[in-house]
């Protein structure tokens, strides 16, 4: 049986990903397995369509560093 991830936790995972954190960092900070973090990010990408996702992430990283 798998535990359900709250929408708040899901939002934290996606926000962390967009801020440039690695899957390992996100897993450690949230207490969620790396595989679950990967799946949450993948589902999010699939919903949006993967065109431009990595560019948006890179842009967010640059903005957060400035």
Secondary structure, 3 states (H helix, E strand, C coil): CCCCCCHHHHHHHHHHHHCCCCHHHHHHHHCCCHHHHHHHHHHHHHHHCCCCHHHHHHHHHHHHHC
